[in-house]
Amino acid sequence: MTVKDHAEKTAPSTNLDTARMRKSQSVSAPPMEGSAATAGVFPASRKMHVAGTSHPDIRVPMREIKLTPTAAGHGPAPLNETANPPVTVYDTSGPYTDPDVTIELDKGLAPMRLPWISARGDVEEYEGRDTRPEDDGRTLIYVGRDYDAAPAYWAQVAPTAPAAKRTEVGVRAQKARASFTSDRVALPAKPEDWGWFTMDGTMNTDAKGAPIKRLPKQLTGHPNWTAGVDATKLDIELYGQITPKSEDDVEVLLASGADVLVSRRGVGKSQRIVVANGSFLLNFPLVNHQHRKLAGSLIAEVGEEKAVYFLESSSTPPLKDEEEASPMPTLFDFLEVPPVSYVLLHLVFVALIFGYSRWPIFGVPREEKKLQWEEATRQCIRMMTETPY
């Protein structure tokens, strides 16, 4: 029950307005003072604790709220008032409103449950160590760049393209294939040690020079990956080959013949997952429902509430022991950042217009001062008499 409800119920109906007025005047108080954590004392009340019956050490926080007296009668003369007992309610504000508690946000709350837990006799205390990266259960996913969705997209669009657009679609498809072939030049032409695995970028081509892709139609590996997946409906494209190192104790999660599609290696509590390419993970391949199942298996390997990091590179992963320091930005770098660059461009444009407007050859022509004939004659005579010959 609030202060207002209690005052309205205890006051006579004829004096309800007077009770409301006096109540609003008495409980009004300046804002409570305290830190940004809403610490301080609430007005017209006090914090108290009630000890438990079976466990006296348990103190339940309560708040005793003072009520204004009930007034009787009308008029400006002093009215008879009847005192009202305070109302006690459960207080959920915590120790931040307890005047007997010193609040230190950097130290947190007091360990109130520690004595109860220690009294059970089934726990052991020890000095903890500093946290390490592997304690977080992190997952690093490396996805090979030996795939481009553009050629597959234009190949699928071409049969249904309008007659007027088929030539354009064909040109775009040819450019996409050429771009993919050009990007693969950075891959090794023979097996090469890349640290985590062996990379072989060798790609077979047909008579026209187009890349020949391998299409896995049979899957092996962990049941969590292969269960419910129809391999005959997959559109996974393989060109090069990533082979995990056997001495690294790598677990093959998904494979097709000699091609390892997904592998995992544990590093402490963390793990490293290597995916051959993104032909079943990128946006366009996910149109295939079987690819969605494989992508879901990758998410399940990560687990819930875990930190995930994706490593992307065009060739050999540039792994380093420590992160390089970022260079300090120059003034020119700052001027290239929107919206500063837009503002400066407008200022330069306005300055040019102002300069041209003030330049005589481009500005408004100046009017010559016209003199009357008599005045002009007098000036000529004055100039002739003052000039020595």
C-alpha positions as CSV (number, residue, x, y, z in Angstrom):
1,M,0.0,0.0,0.0
2,T,1.4,3.4,-0.9
3,V,1.4,6.5,1.2
4,K,-1.4,8.0,-0.9
5,D,-3.6,4.9,-0.7
6,H,-3.3,4.7,3.1
7,A,-4.0,8.4,3.6
8,E,-7.1,8.3,1.4
9,K,-8.5,5.2,3.2
10,T,-7.9,6.6,6.7
11,A,-9.3,10.1,6.0
12,P,-13.1,10.8,6.1
13,S,-14.7,11.3,2.7
14,T,-15.5,15.0,3.5
15,N,-11.9,15.8,4.2
16,L,-10.3,13.8,1.3
17,D,-9.1,16.9,-0.6
18,T,-7.6,18.4,2.5
19,A,-5.8,15.1,3.3
20,R,-4.4,15.0,-0.2
21,M,-3.1,18.5,0.0
22,R,-1.4,18.0,3.3
23,K,0.1,14.7,2.3
24,S,1.6,16.1,-0.9
25,Q,3.1,19.0,1.1
26,S,4.6,16.8,3.8
27,V,6.2,14.1,1.8
28,S,7.8,16.4,-0.8
29,A,11.6,16.5,-0.3
30,P,14.6,17.5,-2.2
31,P,16.2,14.8,-4.4
32,M,18.3,12.4,-2.5
33,E,22.0,12.9,-2.6
34,G,24.5,10.2,-3.5
35,S,26.5,8.6,-6.2
36,A,25.5,7.7,-9.7
37,A,24.5,4.3,-8.4
38,T,21.4,5.7,-6.8
39,A,22.8,5.7,-3.3
40,G,21.4,7.8,-0.5
41,V,18.4,8.1,1.9
42,F,14.8,8.1,0.8
43,P,12.6,10.9,2.2
44,A,9.9,10.3,4.9
45,S,11.2,6.7,5.6
46,R,14.0,4.7,7.2
47,K,15.7,1.5,6.3
48,M,15.4,-1.3,8.8
49,H,16.2,-5.1,9.0
50,V,14.2,-7.9,10.5
51,A,16.1,-10.9,11.8
52,G,15.0,-14.4,10.7
53,T,13.4,-16.8,13.2
54,S,15.2,-20.0,12.3
55,H,18.3,-18.2,11.2
56,P,18.8,-15.0,13.2
57,D,21.9,-14.1,11.1
58,I,19.6,-13.5,8.0
59,R,18.5,-9.9,8.1
60,V,15.6,-9.1,5.7
61,P,15.6,-5.5,4.5
62,M,12.4,-3.5,5.2
63,R,11.4,0.1,4.9
64,E,9.4,2.0,7.4
65,I,7.4,4.7,5.7
66,K,6.1,7.6,7.7
67,L,2.5,8.7,7.0
68,T,1.1,12.2,7.5
69,P,-1.7,12.7,10.0
70,T,-5.3,12.6,9.0
71,A,-6.9,16.0,9.1
72,A,-10.5,16.7,10.1
73,G,-12.6,19.7,9.4
74,H,-12.6,22.6,6.9
75,G,-11.4,26.2,6.8
76,P,-8.3,28.2,7.4
77,A,-8.4,27.6,11.2
78,P,-6.1,24.9,12.7
79,L,-7.6,21.5,12.0
80,N,-7.7,18.5,14.3
81,E,-5.2,15.8,13.2
82,T,-5.1,12.2,14.0
83,A,-1.7,10.5,13.8
84,N,-1.2,7.5,11.5
85,P,1.1,4.6,12.3
86,P,4.0,4.0,9.9
87,V,3.7,1.4,7.1
88,T,6.4,-1.3,6.8
89,V,7.1,-2.7,3.3
90,Y,9.8,-5.0,1.8
91,D,12.8,-3.0,0.5
92,T,14.5,-4.1,-2.7
93,S,16.8,-1.2,-3.1
94,G,19.8,-3.2,-1.7
95,P,22.7,-1.7,0.4
96,Y,22.9,1.4,-1.7
97,T,20.2,3.1,0.4
98,D,21.5,1.9,3.7
99,P,23.2,4.8,5.5
100,D,25.3,2.4,7.6
101,V,27.0,0.9,4.5
102,T,29.9,2.5,2.7
103,I,29.5,2.1,-1.0
104,E,32.6,1.3,-3.1
105,L,31.6,0.4,-6.7
106,D,35.1,-0.9,-7.6
107,K,34.9,-3.5,-4.8
108,G,31.4,-4.7,-5.4
109,L,28.9,-6.1,-2.9
110,A,29.9,-7.8,0.3
111,P,30.1,-11.6,0.1
112,M,27.0,-12.3,2.4
113,R,26.6,-15.9,1.3
114,L,30.3,-16.8,2.0
115,P,29.8,-17.8,5.7
116,W,26.8,-20.0,4.8
117,I,28.7,-21.8,2.0
118,S,31.8,-22.3,4.2
119,A,29.6,-23.7,7.1
120,R,28.5,-26.6,4.8
121,G,32.0,-28.0,5.0
122,D,31.9,-29.2,1.4
123,V,34.0,-26.5,-0.3
124,E,37.7,-25.8,-0.6
125,E,39.3,-22.4,-1.0
126,Y,42.4,-21.7,-3.0
127,E,44.3,-18.8,-4.4
128,G,43.3,-18.1,-8.0
129,R,45.6,-17.3,-10.9
130,D,45.4,-14.7,-13.7
131,T,43.1,-15.6,-16.5
132,R,44.5,-16.9,-19.8
133,P,43.1,-16.7,-23.3
134,E,42.4,-20.5,-23.4
135,D,40.2,-20.1,-20.3
136,D,37.5,-18.3,-22.3
137,G,36.9,-21.3,-24.6
138,R,37.6,-19.3,-27.8
139,T,37.2,-20.6,-31.3
140,L,39.3,-19.5,-34.3
141,I,37.7,-20.4,-37.7
142,Y,39.9,-20.2,-40.8
143,V,38.0,-20.3,-44.1
144,G,40.1,-20.8,-47.2
145,R,39.7,-18.3,-50.0
146,D,39.7,-20.9,-52.8
147,Y,36.2,-20.1,-53.9
148,D,34.3,-17.3,-55.5
149,A,30.5,-17.2,-55.6
150,A,30.3,-14.8,-58.6
151,P,30.9,-17.5,-61.4
152,A,28.3,-19.8,-59.8
153,Y,25.8,-17.0,-59.5
154,W,26.0,-16.0,-63.2
155,A,26.0,-19.6,-64.3
156,Q,22.7,-20.0,-62.5
157,V,21.2,-16.8,-63.8
158,A,22.1,-17.3,-67.4
159,P,19.4,-19.9,-68.4
160,T,16.6,-17.7,-67.1
161,A,18.0,-14.3,-68.2
162,P,15.9,-12.4,-70.8
163,A,17.0,-12.5,-74.4
164,A,18.1,-8.8,-74.3
165,K,20.3,-9.5,-71.2
166,R,21.9,-12.8,-72.2
167,T,24.9,-11.1,-73.8
168,E,25.5,-9.0,-70.8
169,V,25.1,-12.0,-68.4
170,G,27.6,-13.9,-70.5
171,V,30.2,-11.1,-70.3
172,R,29.8,-10.8,-66.6
173,A,30.2,-14.6,-66.1
174,Q,33.3,-14.6,-68.2
175,K,34.8,-11.7,-66.2
176,A,33.9,-13.4,-62.9
177,R,35.7,-16.6,-64.0
178,A,38.7,-14.6,-65.2
179,S,38.9,-12.7,-61.9
180,F,38.7,-16.0,-59.9
181,T,41.5,-17.5,-62.0
182,S,43.6,-14.4,-61.5
183,D,43.1,-14.4,-57.7
184,R,44.3,-18.0,-57.5
185,V,47.8,-17.1,-58.8
186,A,48.9,-16.4,-55.3
187,L,48.2,-20.0,-54.3
188,P,51.1,-22.5,-54.5
189,A,51.3,-24.7,-57.6
190,K,52.5,-27.6,-55.5
191,P,52.0,-28.7,-51.9
192,E,53.4,-26.1,-49.5
193,D,53.6,-26.0,-45.7
194,W,51.4,-23.2,-44.3
195,G,52.0,-24.0,-40.6
196,W,48.5,-25.4,-39.7
197,F,48.1,-27.4,-42.8
198,T,49.6,-28.2,-46.3
199,M,48.1,-26.1,-49.1
200,D,48.1,-27.3,-52.7
201,G,46.7,-24.7,-55.1
202,T,46.9,-26.9,-58.2
203,M,43.8,-26.5,-60.3
204,N,42.9,-28.4,-63.4
205,T,41.5,-26.5,-66.4
206,D,39.6,-27.6,-69.5
207,A,40.6,-26.9,-73.2
208,K,39.3,-23.3,-72.9
209,G,41.2,-22.6,-69.7
210,A,38.2,-22.7,-67.5
211,P,38.8,-24.2,-64.0
212,I,37.6,-27.7,-63.4
213,K,35.9,-28.0,-60.0
214,R,35.5,-31.1,-57.9
215,L,31.9,-31.6,-56.7
216,P,31.8,-33.8,-53.5
217,K,28.8,-36.2,-53.6
218,Q,29.8,-38.4,-50.7
219,L,30.5,-37.3,-47.2
220,T,32.3,-38.9,-44.3
221,G,33.2,-37.7,-40.9
222,H,31.6,-37.0,-37.5
223,P,27.9,-38.1,-37.3
224,N,26.9,-34.6,-36.1
225,W,28.0,-33.3,-39.5
226,T,26.8,-36.1,-41.8
227,A,23.5,-37.0,-40.2
228,G,20.5,-35.8,-42.3
229,V,22.6,-34.3,-45.1
230,D,21.9,-35.5,-48.6
231,A,25.3,-35.4,-50.3
232,T,23.9,-35.8,-53.7
233,K,22.2,-32.4,-53.5
234,L,25.4,-30.5,-52.4
235,D,26.9,-27.8,-54.6
236,I,30.3,-27.6,-52.8
237,E,33.1,-26.6,-55.2
238,L,36.7,-27.7,-54.6
239,Y,39.7,-26.6,-56.6
240,G,42.8,-26.7,-54.5
241,Q,43.3,-29.0,-51.4
242,I,44.0,-28.3,-47.8
243,T,45.5,-31.3,-45.9
244,P,45.8,-31.1,-42.1
245,K,49.0,-32.3,-40.5
246,S,48.8,-35.7,-38.9
247,E,51.3,-34.8,-36.1
248,D,49.0,-32.0,-34.9
249,D,46.3,-34.5,-33.6
250,V,43.7,-33.0,-35.9
251,E,40.1,-34.3,-35.8
252,V,38.5,-34.5,-39.3
253,L,34.9,-33.4,-38.9
254,L,33.8,-33.5,-42.5
255,A,35.5,-35.0,-45.6
256,S,34.8,-36.3,-49.1
257,G,37.3,-38.9,-50.2
258,A,40.8,-37.4,-50.0
259,D,39.4,-33.9,-49.5
260,V,39.2,-32.6,-45.9
261,L,36.4,-30.1,-45.8
262,V,36.4,-29.3,-42.1
263,S,38.9,-30.1,-39.4
264,R,39.4,-29.2,-35.8
265,R,42.3,-29.1,-33.4
266,G,42.0,-28.4,-29.7
267,V,44.3,-25.8,-28.1
268,G,43.7,-26.0,-24.3
269,K,40.1,-25.1,-23.8
270,S,40.0,-23.4,-27.1
271,Q,39.8,-24.8,-30.6
272,R,40.9,-24.0,-34.2
273,I,38.6,-25.0,-37.0
274,V,39.8,-25.0,-40.6
275,V,37.3,-25.0,-43.4
276,A,38.5,-25.8,-47.0
277,N,36.5,-22.9,-48.6
278,G,33.3,-20.9,-48.3
279,S,31.3,-22.8,-50.9
280,F,28.8,-23.9,-48.3
281,L,29.1,-20.9,-45.9
282,L,28.7,-17.7,-47.9
283,N,25.4,-16.0,-48.7
284,F,24.8,-17.4,-52.1
285,P,25.6,-21.0,-51.3
286,L,23.3,-20.9,-48.3
287,V,20.4,-21.0,-50.7
288,N,21.0,-24.7,-50.8
289,H,19.2,-26.3,-47.9
290,Q,21.9,-29.0,-47.4
291,H,24.5,-26.3,-47.1
292,R,22.4,-24.7,-44.3
293,K,22.6,-28.0,-42.4
294,L,26.4,-27.9,-42.7
295,A,26.6,-24.3,-41.6
296,G,24.4,-25.2,-38.6
297,S,26.9,-28.0,-37.7
298,L,29.7,-25.4,-37.7
299,I,27.7,-23.2,-35.3
300,A,27.0,-26.2,-33.1
301,E,30.8,-26.9,-32.9
302,V,31.3,-23.4,-31.5
303,G,28.7,-23.7,-28.8
304,E,26.7,-21.1,-27.0
305,E,28.1,-17.9,-25.4
306,K,31.5,-18.5,-26.8
307,A,33.9,-16.0,-28.4
308,V,34.5,-16.7,-32.1
309,Y,37.2,-15.2,-34.4
310,F,37.3,-15.5,-38.2
311,L,40.7,-15.4,-39.9
312,E,40.7,-14.2,-43.4
313,S,43.6,-13.9,-45.8
314,S,44.4,-13.9,-49.5
315,S,47.4,-16.3,-49.3
316,T,49.5,-17.5,-46.4
317,P,48.0,-16.4,-43.1
318,P,50.0,-13.5,-41.7
319,L,50.3,-14.8,-38.2
320,K,52.4,-12.7,-35.7
321,D,53.3,-13.1,-32.1
322,E,51.9,-9.6,-31.2
323,E,49.7,-7.0,-32.8
324,E,51.4,-4.2,-34.7
325,A,50.9,-0.7,-33.4
326,S,48.5,1.3,-35.5
327,P,50.2,4.3,-37.2
328,M,49.2,7.7,-35.9
329,P,46.7,9.4,-38.3
330,T,47.9,12.5,-40.1
331,L,46.0,15.7,-40.7
332,F,45.3,14.6,-44.3
333,D,43.8,11.4,-43.0
334,F,41.5,13.3,-40.7
335,L,40.4,15.6,-43.6
336,E,39.4,12.5,-45.6
337,V,36.9,11.3,-43.0
338,P,33.2,12.2,-43.6
339,P,31.5,14.5,-42.7
340,V,34.7,16.7,-42.3
341,S,35.6,16.2,-45.9
342,Y,32.2,17.3,-47.1
343,V,32.3,20.4,-44.9
344,L,35.7,21.4,-46.2
345,L,34.7,20.8,-49.8
346,H,31.8,23.2,-49.3
347,L,34.0,25.8,-47.6
348,V,36.5,25.7,-50.5
349,F,33.7,26.1,-53.0
350,V,32.3,29.1,-51.1
351,A,35.8,30.6,-50.9
352,L,36.3,30.4,-54.6
353,I,32.9,32.1,-55.3
354,F,33.8,34.8,-52.9
355,G,37.2,35.3,-54.5
356,Y,35.9,35.6,-58.0
357,S,33.2,38.0,-56.9
358,R,35.9,40.3,-55.4
359,W,38.2,40.1,-58.4
360,P,37.6,43.2,-60.6
361,I,37.8,41.3,-63.9
362,F,35.0,39.0,-62.8
363,G,33.1,41.1,-60.3
364,V,30.5,43.8,-60.7
365,P,31.7,46.7,-62.9
366,R,32.4,49.9,-61.1
367,E,30.6,53.0,-62.2
368,E,32.7,56.0,-63.1
369,K,31.9,59.2,-61.4
370,K,30.3,61.6,-63.9
371,L,31.3,65.3,-63.6
372,Q,29.5,68.3,-65.0
373,W,31.1,70.3,-67.8
374,E,31.9,73.3,-65.6
375,E,33.4,71.2,-62.9
376,A,35.5,69.3,-65.4
377,T,36.8,72.6,-66.9
378,R,37.8,74.0,-63.5
379,Q,39.7,70.8,-62.7
380,C,41.6,70.9,-66.0
381,I,42.6,74.5,-65.4
382,R,43.6,73.7,-61.8
383,M,45.8,70.9,-63.0
384,M,47.4,73.0,-65.7
385,T,48.3,75.9,-63.3
386,E,49.7,73.5,-60.7
387,T,51.9,71.6,-63.1
388,P,55.3,73.1,-63.6
389,Y,56.6,73.3,-67.2
